Amino acid sequence: MEIVVRRMYCALLLGVALPVQAITFQTRMEEVEWTVEGDQFECRMAQPVSGYGQAVFVRRAGERPVFQLEATSNLMQPGQAQLFNDPPPWRHNLRASVLGAALVENGPVTLRASQQQAGQMLAGLASGMHPTIQRAAWASAVESVRVVVSSVGYQQAWTEFQTCAGGLLPLNFDQVSRSVVSFASGGTRLTDEAKALLDTALVYIKADEDIGAIQLDGHSDNLGDRLTNRELSRQRALAVRDYLMEQGVEEDLFTMRFHGESYPVATNASNSGRQQNRRVTLRLEKN
């Protein structure tokens, strides 16, 4: 472990008043290592940070990478931490680049950065910069904690990370569980667009052995009488169920509800609003 205590002059850089001293957690250059692991649901590219924990880039199926800091012993106070790409000491011609703030919380995952910030960190690593997280320390009001991610060995790790990402499913659990199948006015037949959406959801459903239930909720707009609309919502849910069953999904996984016009998600006073209300929502539950 290399813990460096040094003078900081970052107020000018970050535009905020920061503590004068910082305890820096950074793995020695000769000891830096990256690990890449994953499956069809998620890929992780991690670097252990000596004395602190590990820095991890996580890419879920259907999403861009995010960054998270995992601590075995967190010395940062909860609150907003500063993120920036810092040049290594031997590159005096480069300036640090501020990436904004991210929230430090108690728990094994100390900090989560956004997709945009993670992308900026990855771009920094590719150009030899060191993504850095800085936050006030628990121990002293005049000290801050800095965690530095090294760019040593990054290019090989990135290649492996991209290879892993190439095997990810097109959607993740949360995205499939937000699927909405739309229908034409008065219609109960699946459009080509609806079938394409369900085909994408099917890839995930068949891949995840933990799926224990699929809930389908049928809806309609308010044109026509209530009984007719309830029957339309039933036929729409059945159309989705039957299509999924034709593709090999077991019947006993399904739970269906038919709501007619009772739960609109948009106004029925416009064509576009009614179009949004003619739908079947698909939700997944895990065992």
C-alpha positions in Angstrom: 0.0 0.0 0.0 1.2 3.5 -0.8 -0.5 6.2 1.3 0.9 9.6 0.4 0.3 12.7 2.4 0.9 15.8 0.4 0.0 19.5 0.0 -3.0 20.2 -2.2 -3.6 23.3 -4.3 -6.8 22.2 -6.0 -9.1 25.1 -5.0 -8.1 26.9 -8.2 -8.6 23.7 -10.2 -12.0 22.8 -8.8 -13.3 26.3 -8.1 -14.2 25.3 -4.5 -12.4 25.5 -1.2 -10.8 22.1 -0.4 -8.7 21.0 2.5 -5.1 21.7 2.3 -3.9 18.2 3.0 -5.1 14.9 1.6 -4.5 11.2 2.3 -4.1 9.6 -1.0 -4.8 5.9 -1.7 -3.1 4.8 -4.9 -1.6 1.5 -5.8 2.1 1.5 -6.7 2.7 1.6 -10.4 4.5 -1.8 -10.5 1.6 -3.4 -8.5 -1.3 -2.1 -10.5 -3.5 -4.8 -11.9 -6.9 -4.9 -13.7 -9.4 -7.8 -13.6 -12.2 -8.3 -16.2 -15.1 -10.7 -15.6 -18.7 -11.0 -16.6 -21.4 -13.0 -18.3 -24.3 -12.2 -20.6 -25.9 -10.0 -18.0 -23.1 -7.8 -16.7 -19.4 -7.0 -17.3 -17.0 -5.7 -14.6 -13.5 -4.1 -15.1 -11.9 -3.6 -11.7 -8.7 -2.2 -10.2 -7.8 -2.9 -6.6 -6.7 0.3 -4.8 -4.2 -0.5 -2.1 -5.5 0.2 1.4 -9.0 1.3 0.3 -10.9 -1.2 -1.8 -11.4 -1.3 -5.5 -12.5 0.9 -8.4 -15.0 -0.8 -10.8 -16.5 0.0 -14.1 -19.8 -1.9 -14.5 -21.6 -2.4 -17.8 -25.0 -4.0 -17.6 -26.8 -5.5 -20.6 -28.5 -2.7 -22.5 -26.7 0.1 -20.8 -23.5 2.2 -21.0 -20.8 1.7 -18.3 -21.1 3.3 -14.9 -18.4 3.7 -12.2 -18.5 2.6 -8.6 -16.0 2.8 -5.7 -16.1 -0.2 -3.4 -14.5 0.2 0.0 -13.2 -2.3 2.4 -12.5 0.5 4.8 -14.2 3.8 3.9 -12.5 7.0 5.3 -14.7 9.5 3.4 -17.5 11.4 5.0 -20.9 11.0 3.3 -21.7 13.8 1.0 -20.6 15.2 -2.4 -17.2 14.1 -3.6 -15.3 15.8 -6.4 -14.3 13.7 -9.4 -11.6 14.7 -11.8 -9.1 13.2 -14.3 -5.6 14.0 -12.9 -2.4 13.8 -14.9 0.3 11.5 -13.6 3.3 13.3 -11.9 5.6 12.8 -14.9 3.2 14.6 -17.4 3.7 18.2 -16.4 2.2 19.5 -19.6 -1.3 18.3 -18.8 -3.9 19.8 -16.6 -6.5 18.1 -14.5 -10.1 17.9 -15.9 -13.0 18.3 -13.5 -15.8 15.8 -14.0 -18.3 17.1 -11.4 -19.6 15.6 -8.2 -20.9 12.2 -7.0 -22.5 11.2 -3.7 -20.4 9.3 -1.1 -22.6 7.0 1.0 -22.1 4.5 3.8 -21.9 0.9 2.7 -19.7 -1.4 0.7 -20.3 0.7 -2.5 -19.0 4.0 -1.3 -19.7 6.0 -4.5 -21.6 5.6 -7.8 -20.8 7.9 -10.7 -23.1 8.5 -13.7 -22.8 7.0 -17.1 -21.5 10.4 -18.4 -18.9 10.6 -15.7 -17.8 7.0 -16.2 -17.4 7.7 -19.9 -15.2 10.7 -19.1 -13.1 8.6 -16.7 -12.7 5.9 -19.4 -11.6 8.5 -21.9 -9.1 9.9 -19.3 -7.7 6.4 -18.7 -7.3 6.0 -22.5 -5.2 9.2 -22.6 -3.0 8.3 -19.6 -4.9 10.3 -17.0 -5.8 9.1 -13.5 -9.4 9.3 -12.5 -9.5 10.7 -8.9 -12.2 10.9 -6.2 -11.7 13.4 -3.4 -13.9 13.9 -0.3 -13.5 15.2 3.3 -12.2 12.5 5.7 -14.0 11.2 8.8 -10.9 11.6 10.9 -10.2 15.3 10.6 -12.0 18.5 9.4 -8.9 19.7 7.7 -8.0 16.5 5.8 -9.5 15.0 2.8 -9.3 11.5 1.2 -8.2 11.0 -2.4 -8.6 7.7 -4.2 -6.7 7.5 -7.5 -7.3 5.0 -10.3 -4.1 4.3 -12.3 -4.0 4.1 -16.1 -1.2 1.5 -16.0 -2.2 -1.5 -18.0 -5.5 0.0 -19.0 -5.4 -0.7 -22.7 -5.3 -4.4 -22.3 -8.1 -4.4 -19.7 -10.2 -2.2 -22.0 -9.8 -4.7 -24.9 -11.0 -7.5 -22.6 -13.9 -5.4 -21.3 -15.0 -4.7 -24.8 -14.9 -8.4 -25.7 -17.0 -9.1 -22.6 -19.5 -6.3 -23.6 -19.9 -7.9 -27.0 -21.5 -10.9 -25.4 -24.1 -9.0 -23.4 -27.8 -9.4 -23.9 -29.6 -6.6 -25.7 -31.6 -5.7 -22.6 -31.3 -6.1 -18.8 -33.9 -7.2 -16.3 -35.2 -3.7 -15.5 -35.5 -2.8 -19.1 -37.5 -5.9 -20.0 -39.7 -5.3 -17.0 -40.6 -1.9 -18.4 -41.7 -3.3 -21.8 -44.9 -1.8 -23.2 -46.6 -3.4 -26.2 -48.8 -1.0 -28.2 -51.9 -1.7 -30.2 -54.0 0.0 -33.0 -57.3 1.5 -32.2 -59.8 -1.3 -31.5 -57.1 -3.8 -32.4 -55.8 -6.9 -30.7 -53.3 -8.1 -33.2 -49.6 -7.7 -32.7 -47.8 -5.4 -35.1 -44.4 -6.2 -36.5 -43.0 -3.6 -34.2 -44.6 -5.2 -31.2 -43.3 -8.6 -32.2 -39.8 -7.2 -32.5 -40.0 -5.8 -29.0 -41.2 -9.1 -27.7 -38.5 -11.0 -29.5 -35.9 -8.8 -27.8 -37.6 -9.5 -24.4 -37.6 -13.2 -25.2 -33.8 -13.3 -25.5 -33.6 -12.2 -21.8 -36.4 -14.3 -20.6 -34.9 -17.5 -22.0 -31.4 -16.6 -20.7 -32.3 -15.8 -17.1 -33.1 -19.1 -15.2 -34.3 -17.1 -12.2 -37.4 -15.7 -13.9 -40.3 -17.1 -11.9 -43.3 -15.2 -13.2 -44.4 -12.9 -16.1 -47.2 -10.5 -15.4 -49.2 -9.0 -18.3 -51.6 -6.1 -17.8 -54.0 -5.3 -20.6 -55.3 -1.7 -21.1 -57.5 0.3 -23.6 -58.4 3.8 -24.4 -61.8 5.2 -23.5 -63.5 4.9 -27.0 -66.5 2.6 -26.8 -68.2 1.2 -23.8 -66.5 -0.1 -20.7 -67.4 -3.8 -21.2 -66.1 -3.7 -24.8 -62.9 -2.0 -23.6 -62.3 -4.5 -20.9 -62.7 -7.3 -23.4 -60.2 -5.5 -25.7 -57.7 -5.3 -22.9 -58.1 -9.1 -22.3 -57.6 -10.0 -25.9 -54.5 -7.8 -26.1 -53.0 -9.5 -23.0 -53.8 -12.9 -24.5 -52.2 -12.0 -27.8 -48.9 -11.2 -26.0 -49.1 -14.3 -23.9 -49.8 -16.5 -26.9 -47.0 -15.1 -28.9 -44.5 -15.7 -26.1 -45.8 -19.2 -25.6 -45.3 -19.9 -29.3 -41.7 -19.0 -28.8 -41.3 -21.5 -26.0 -42.2 -19.7 -22.8 -44.1 -21.9 -20.4 -47.8 -21.1 -19.8 -47.6 -21.5 -16.0 -45.3 -18.5 -15.8 -48.0 -16.1 -16.8 -50.3 -14.0 -14.6 -52.8 -11.7 -16.5 -55.0 -8.8 -15.6 -57.4 -6.9 -17.7 -58.1 -3.2 -16.8 -60.0 -1.8 -19.8 -59.9 2.0 -19.7 -59.4 2.3 -15.9 -55.7 3.2 -15.8 -54.7 5.6 -18.5 -51.1 6.9 -18.7 -52.0 9.8 -20.9 -55.1 11.9 -21.8 -57.8 10.3 -23.9 -58.6 13.7 -25.4 -56.0 13.3 -28.1 -55.0 10.6 -30.7 -51.5 10.4 -29.3 -52.8 10.0 -25.7 -55.2 7.3 -26.7 -52.4 5.5 -28.6 -50.3 5.4 -25.4 -53.3 4.0 -23.4 -53.8 1.0 -25.8 -51.2 -1.2 -24.4 -50.0 -4.3 -22.6 -47.3 -4.0 -20.0 -45.0 -6.8 -19.3 -43.3 -7.3 -15.9 -40.9 -10.0 -14.7 -40.5 -11.5 -11.3 -37.6 -13.5 -10.1 -37.7 -16.6 -7.8 
